[in-house]
Each structure stands twice: as C-alpha cells, then as structure tokens.
C-alpha cells in the first residue's frame, strides 16, 4: 500500500526494528505499511473511538496482519503498558490534546525510545512541552499536502541522548519555527515564514487604518508587531544559513576539496 506524504514522512522517522504504538491510529494505515515493508516487527494500533478502531481492524484483517498488529481501544496511553512499544506515534490531533495524553500517560511513557509527533496546532507549545519534560527534539520535517503544511518532529528521552547538540538551549525563533527546519533551510519553511509575514503586515495595516478612525487596538498591535519581529528574525537566520552555505561552496575546488 502507498501512504500519503504526511504519513510517509512519519514512517521515515520510525527507527527500524522498533515496536510501534500508534495512538489515534484511525484506519491503521501506518502500522500496516511499516509491517509490510518489514521495517517493524509488531505494532499496537490504538484509538479512543470504536468506529476508527473497527476500520483499522478491518484493514489489518484484509492485509492478513492480525498476528503482527494488535488493536486496542484506549483513551490516549491509558491502556498501554510500560515496555509494550519502542516508538510512539501520535498524529493528526491538536497540540493541547497531544500534551494531555503525554502528561496523563507518564506511567507508560518511560518505556518508549522515541516519540514521533505531528500536531495539528500549537506547534511551538508542543516543542516547549517536550523540552521541558525530559525530551530532546532530534529531527523535524515539513510536508505540503493538499494545500496544507504539516509539521512533524521526533523526540527522544534525554537519558538516551546523553550529551548532544540538541541539549543546547533553543532560541525563541527555534522554538517558534523549528531548530532543524531553520538549520536545514527547509524550502517549505521559507514559504511558511513569508506567508506568516504577509499575514502580520496585513493585520498591522488594518490596525493602522482603524486607529486613524479613532479605534484603539494598542495591546493587540504590540502583540502582532512582536510576532512580525520574530518572523523577520527567523527569516534572517534562514538567509544567514544560505550565505554560509554559498560561502562554503565558493571556497571549494572543482573536485569538492576545500581550497587553502
């Protein structure tokens, strides 16, 4: 079977050989795909809804994978026991719900070696939550599908990472827009930043017009101006990475060796 771009990006982040727990599994596409590709040995497909879980069971049965994928009715991680999985995937749900599931599931969370998350909202807040709760974000990706941008991140427990560059404090721009997306100069990130900048500038222009008519929006204007400043700072960092990259290319020889 083929996955959507969003699910393909999530599948790519799962470490080969890990047992998967997919919370909010919907049709069970991800565990079925990973088992068929022989990337994982087993999986638990969990969902709070009986309808989605029934659809997942039917899909798994049609593929003949009942002995590899267990389905489980579960509110978040409540029915997942410590040590039942190595990779936890949560995708397609809001950031606040994701944080609630992780907070309430601490008793089983310690057994996972990696979390792969695709929050639909409050993405900077999810980054802060992970970094403040014993995890290091080790990888980030963005995909554009059907006109919508999706942000995906992998986080690993600090005690597994040990001393790593990710332990360095994240800047505000990195928290807002992604350390690794900025570092890689992800092409979709630039489009996203430019779009967000246009939105803020349009809001500010409308506020200026309203203020000329005697309407006051001082508090909100300050907030939008700060958001605009942060976006510009991120764009500057993005472009500085580009400049560094071009400089490195210019001082390299034709065979790729650096020139002295």
Phi, psi and omega in degrees: 000155178254144179260160171294166178301320181297310181291329177297319179295322177294314180301322180297332182278343181289128180289131181301137179090352179280149171276134187259140165239117182253104181268124187083048192287342183054243183278356180077022182299318186295307180298323178299313181300313184293325176292315180299325178278359181059031178274332179231154181273334185197163181206155168244124177256111186243146177205150179281339184261135179293326180297303178302322181293323177296321178294321178296317180299318180295318179296316180297319180295316179300328181273357179068034186245023182300330182280350180252331185237119176264135174260146184213127175284118186206136171276098184064234182260010187298330181255014178257126182267154178305131175086003181280347180209162178253324180244125176255125177246131170226123185217151173076022176232161182293153180303313180300320177296318179300316179295321179296316180299316180294321180293316182285341183258025184301330181295330179257347186292330184297342181277349183274142178265347178200146173245134176238113191238140175228082180286144180272347183205167174053043186297315177301323180294324177295319176301313179299318180302312181299313183292334179269359184232036170084019179239154171246132174279122186250345184202146177219149179215156173229141174225150176248121182219126180053040176079004182241139178270137177238136178253131182232139180221148173249135178231143179233149180299143181302323183290342175276321183291316186070217180280119185210157180301333182291346179285345177295142181303140177277140175284167179299320180295323178293320177296321182286321191236355175102115180302314186279332174293318176293316183297324180275354186053053182301126184300326179290331180294319179298317178299320180295314180297317180295322177294315180296326178294316178299320179298313181296320181292325177293318178298315181296321179296317178296325178293320179298318178296319180295321181293327177294337179266008175093001179273138183256130175219041188301312183299312180293324179298317179299321179295314181292322177299321178293320176298318179298318179300317181294322178294317178298321179296320179293319178297321178296318178295319178301312181291328179293325176296322178295317179298317179298319181294316180295322179297320179296323179291322184292332182261016177255145178284176182296331180270009175093351180280144178291141180272138181280000000 
